[in-house]
Amino acid sequence: MHTEVEPFFEHDDGFRTPDEGEADYVTWDAEKTIGQTLFYLHGALHIFDADYVLKKYTWVNTGIRLIDQIRSALEQGLYPHIVAEGTSREKQAKILHSMYLSRAYRSFANIGSNLFIYGHSLADNDQHWLDLIAKGKTKHLFVSLYGDPNSDANQFIRTRGLQVQERRPAKRPLELHFYDASTAQVWGQ
């Protein structure tokens, strides 16, 4: 999403110019997402359910700040396409009842090499993602820890990571690695 930050990574979130032509937004069309590589796993505030189409508002198409476009959409009675449910089961039900979110869910299940988790607590309400990792094809799981590695929060994350690793079938072992979140520089320098 930060094309001005080096190194640049090719990505495709599946949103395109609508069939009707240029607009203030882009749309997601399942038939045009063969090369999609980027997914909003729990939706996003700038993606709106607009009846029969998912609209994603962009600054590039309008020059208007996303927050202002989101406010305008809310005033028009549109709602963000996000997963805001509380429990893992409730979240999973929301995901499986959305074509976009279920596509993201299936793609996540097929990650085959390395998976980096940054800034996530591995809490119970996201058990559906941990289940996919345990059943999946990922070979190396890297999980960030922030601050004191021996803090209660980081010990909880370590325990949850080890539980995922232990659930993986022996024929497809999962290598688990923990790293210091402060060294990741996910937003550049």
C-alpha positions, 0 to 999 in steps of 0.5 A: 500500500506504500508504493513510495517505500522501498523495496516495492512489492508487487501486490494486487488487492483485486479491486478494479475500475467498475464495469460501468467505467471510471468512478470515485471508487473501485469494485471487487469482482470475483471473476477478475481476481485471478492475480489477487495477492493482498486480502483484507482478512477482516474487511476494512473501513474503506470497503463498503457493502453497496448492495450487489457490489463491494466498493473500495474508496481510494484517495487516488481516484478522488484526492479526498481523504479516506476518512472523509469518504468513509463519513460520506458513505455512512451518511448515505446509509452504506456500512463498512464491510468488516468483521466486528463480531466478538467471538471466533465463531461469530467472526468465522460465520461472518467471513463464510457468509461473504464472498470476498471474506471467504475468498480471503479465508481460503487464500490464507489457508493456502499460504505455503511457505512463510507467514509473518504475524506482526502485532497480534495477540493470538487471542481466543477471538481469532482462533479461526485463523490459528486453526487454519495455520495449524491445518495449513501448509505454512512451513515457517511461522514468524510471530512478533513479540513486543517489549519484554519477552518474559511479560505475561502478554508475550508468554501468552503469545508464545504458548499460543504459537506452540499450541498451533505448532503442536497441532500440526501433523508430523508429515507437515511440520511447522517451524515456529520463530519469535522475533522482536517487533521493534526490529521489523520496520514494517512501515519503512525506515 
